[in-house]
Amino acid sequence: MAIPALIDKLSKEFEIDITTERQVVYILVETRKLLEQKGQKAHFPVLTFCCDWALHTKLSGAFARKVIGFLNDYQELFDRTGRKIDDAHITELFNLTDQITFREQFFAFLSVSGLPVPQLVEKLYRTLFARFAGLPA
């Protein structure tokens, strides 16, 4: 699919309220297609990982292996000390579980793709990131 068509699909989806899991998955699928078409997957590894995760039950790419390493490091630390993720000082894992890097990469990618990021930030956080992940909105 051509890049302008993907941008148009995402723009239209962002114009309506995001209220269903189907919409979230659709946005991640179309974002993944756009990342691939633009050759930007390597520049946005966390975004790519999250888009892949929405589509596949098993992940085996390099970044997925890196995430498994972070989780293993945390499990080892937790077993030894009982520290919670936010106190474990495994910055990459905390940023991933807190969705900091995902949000940064998602909005950066949308911005460089010509999509209206400032208008989307609050709307998307309340639905895409908070509601469906069970986080406070």
C-alpha positions as a Markdown table, in Angstrom:
| # | Residue | x | y | z |
|---|---|---|---|---|
| 1 | Met | 0.0 | 0.0 | 0.0 |
| 2 | Ala | 1.2 | 3.5 | -0.8 |
| 3 | Ile | 2.4 | 5.8 | 1.9 |
| 4 | Pro | -0.2 | 8.5 | 1.2 |
| 5 | Ala | -3.0 | 5.9 | 1.5 |
| 6 | Leu | -1.7 | 4.7 | 4.9 |
| 7 | Ile | -1.4 | 8.3 | 6.2 |
| 8 | Asp | -4.9 | 9.0 | 5.0 |
| 9 | Lys | -6.2 | 5.9 | 6.8 |
| 10 | Leu | -4.5 | 6.9 | 10.0 |
| 11 | Ser | -5.7 | 10.5 | 9.8 |
| 12 | Lys | -9.3 | 9.3 | 9.4 |
| 13 | Glu | -9.0 | 7.0 | 12.3 |
| 14 | Phe | -7.6 | 9.8 | 14.5 |
| 15 | Glu | -10.6 | 12.0 | 13.6 |
| 16 | Ile | -13.0 | 9.8 | 15.5 |
| 17 | Asp | -13.0 | 8.8 | 19.2 |
| 18 | Ile | -11.0 | 5.8 | 19.9 |
| 19 | Thr | -13.2 | 3.6 | 22.0 |
| 20 | Thr | -12.6 | 0.0 | 21.0 |
| 21 | Glu | -9.7 | -2.5 | 21.1 |
| 22 | Arg | -10.4 | -3.1 | 17.4 |
| 23 | Gln | -9.5 | 0.6 | 16.7 |
| 24 | Val | -6.3 | 0.3 | 18.7 |
| 25 | Val | -5.2 | -2.8 | 16.9 |
| 26 | Tyr | -6.1 | -1.2 | 13.5 |
| 27 | Ile | -4.0 | 1.9 | 14.4 |
| 28 | Leu | -1.0 | -0.2 | 15.4 |
| 29 | Val | -1.4 | -2.4 | 12.2 |
| 30 | Glu | -1.5 | 0.7 | 9.9 |
| 31 | Thr | 1.4 | 2.3 | 11.9 |
| 32 | Arg | 3.4 | -0.9 | 11.4 |
| 33 | Lys | 2.7 | -0.8 | 7.7 |
| 34 | Leu | 3.8 | 2.8 | 7.5 |
| 35 | Leu | 7.0 | 2.1 | 9.4 |
| 36 | Glu | 7.8 | -0.6 | 7.0 |
| 37 | Gln | 6.9 | 1.4 | 3.8 |
| 38 | Lys | 9.0 | 4.3 | 5.0 |
| 39 | Gly | 11.9 | 2.0 | 6.0 |
| 40 | Gln | 11.8 | 3.4 | 9.5 |
| 41 | Lys | 11.5 | 0.3 | 11.6 |
| 42 | Ala | 15.1 | 0.4 | 12.8 |
| 43 | His | 14.7 | 4.1 | 13.8 |
| 44 | Phe | 11.7 | 3.3 | 16.0 |
| 45 | Pro | 12.5 | -0.1 | 17.7 |
| 46 | Val | 10.1 | 0.2 | 20.6 |
| 47 | Leu | 7.2 | 1.4 | 18.4 |
| 48 | Thr | 8.0 | -1.5 | 16.0 |
| 49 | Phe | 8.1 | -4.0 | 18.9 |
| 50 | Cys | 4.7 | -2.8 | 20.2 |
| 51 | Cys | 3.1 | -2.9 | 16.8 |
| 52 | Asp | 4.5 | -6.4 | 16.2 |
| 53 | Trp | 3.3 | -7.5 | 19.7 |
| 54 | Ala | -0.3 | -6.4 | 18.7 |
| 55 | Leu | -0.1 | -8.7 | 15.7 |
| 56 | His | 1.8 | -11.7 | 16.8 |
| 57 | Thr | 1.6 | -14.0 | 19.9 |
| 58 | Lys | 5.3 | -14.9 | 19.6 |
| 59 | Leu | 8.1 | -12.5 | 18.9 |
| 60 | Ser | 11.6 | -13.5 | 18.0 |
| 61 | Gly | 13.3 | -10.4 | 16.6 |
| 62 | Ala | 16.4 | -8.7 | 18.0 |
| 63 | Phe | 14.5 | -6.2 | 20.0 |
| 64 | Ala | 12.2 | -8.8 | 21.4 |
| 65 | Arg | 15.2 | -10.8 | 22.6 |
| 66 | Lys | 16.5 | -7.6 | 24.2 |
| 67 | Val | 13.2 | -7.1 | 26.1 |
| 68 | Ile | 13.4 | -10.7 | 27.3 |
| 69 | Gly | 16.9 | -9.9 | 28.6 |
| 70 | Phe | 15.6 | -6.9 | 30.5 |
| 71 | Leu | 12.8 | -9.0 | 32.0 |
| 72 | Asn | 15.3 | -11.7 | 32.9 |
| 73 | Asp | 17.6 | -9.1 | 34.6 |
| 74 | Tyr | 14.6 | -7.8 | 36.5 |
| 75 | Gln | 13.4 | -11.2 | 37.6 |
| 76 | Glu | 16.9 | -12.0 | 38.9 |
| 77 | Leu | 17.0 | -8.6 | 40.8 |
| 78 | Phe | 13.5 | -9.1 | 42.1 |
| 79 | Asp | 14.3 | -12.6 | 43.3 |
| 80 | Arg | 17.3 | -11.3 | 45.2 |
| 81 | Thr | 15.9 | -8.0 | 46.5 |
| 82 | Gly | 12.2 | -7.8 | 46.1 |
| 83 | Arg | 12.5 | -4.5 | 44.2 |
| 84 | Lys | 9.6 | -3.4 | 42.1 |
| 85 | Ile | 10.1 | -2.5 | 38.4 |
| 86 | Asp | 10.1 | 1.3 | 39.1 |
| 87 | Asp | 12.8 | 0.9 | 41.7 |
| 88 | Ala | 14.9 | -1.7 | 39.9 |
| 89 | His | 17.1 | 0.8 | 38.1 |
| 90 | Ile | 16.7 | -1.1 | 34.8 |
| 91 | Thr | 15.9 | 2.1 | 32.9 |
| 92 | Glu | 15.1 | 0.5 | 29.6 |
| 93 | Leu | 12.6 | -1.9 | 31.2 |
| 94 | Phe | 11.0 | 0.8 | 33.2 |
| 95 | Asn | 10.7 | 3.0 | 30.1 |
| 96 | Leu | 9.1 | 0.2 | 28.2 |
| 97 | Thr | 6.7 | -0.9 | 30.9 |
| 98 | Asp | 5.8 | 2.7 | 31.6 |
| 99 | Gln | 5.3 | 3.3 | 27.9 |
| 100 | Ile | 7.6 | 6.4 | 27.9 |
| 101 | Thr | 9.7 | 5.3 | 25.0 |
| 102 | Phe | 6.7 | 3.9 | 23.1 |
| 103 | Arg | 4.8 | 7.3 | 23.4 |
| 104 | Glu | 7.9 | 9.2 | 22.4 |
| 105 | Gln | 8.6 | 7.1 | 19.4 |
| 106 | Phe | 4.9 | 6.9 | 18.4 |
| 107 | Phe | 4.4 | 10.6 | 18.4 |
| 108 | Ala | 7.8 | 11.3 | 16.8 |
| 109 | Phe | 7.0 | 8.8 | 14.0 |
| 110 | Leu | 3.5 | 10.3 | 13.5 |
| 111 | Ser | 5.0 | 13.8 | 13.4 |
| 112 | Val | 7.7 | 12.9 | 10.8 |
| 113 | Ser | 4.9 | 11.2 | 8.8 |
| 114 | Gly | 2.9 | 14.4 | 8.6 |
| 115 | Leu | 0.2 | 13.5 | 11.0 |
| 116 | Pro | -1.2 | 16.1 | 13.5 |
| 117 | Val | 0.5 | 15.0 | 16.7 |
| 118 | Pro | -0.3 | 17.9 | 19.0 |
| 119 | Gln | -4.1 | 17.3 | 18.5 |
| 120 | Leu | -3.7 | 13.6 | 19.2 |
| 121 | Val | -1.5 | 13.4 | 22.3 |
| 122 | Glu | -4.2 | 13.9 | 25.0 |
| 123 | Lys | -6.8 | 11.9 | 23.1 |
| 124 | Leu | -4.6 | 9.0 | 22.4 |
| 125 | Tyr | -3.1 | 8.8 | 25.8 |
| 126 | Arg | -6.5 | 8.6 | 27.5 |
| 127 | Thr | -7.6 | 5.8 | 25.2 |
| 128 | Leu | -4.8 | 4.0 | 23.4 |
| 129 | Phe | -2.3 | 4.0 | 26.3 |
| 130 | Ala | -4.4 | 4.2 | 29.4 |
| 131 | Arg | -7.8 | 2.7 | 29.0 |
| 132 | Phe | -6.7 | -0.5 | 27.2 |
| 133 | Ala | -3.6 | -1.0 | 29.2 |
| 134 | Gly | -5.4 | -0.5 | 32.5 |
| 135 | Leu | -3.4 | 2.5 | 33.4 |
| 136 | Pro | -4.7 | 5.7 | 35.0 |
| 137 | Ala | -6.0 | 8.1 | 32.4 |
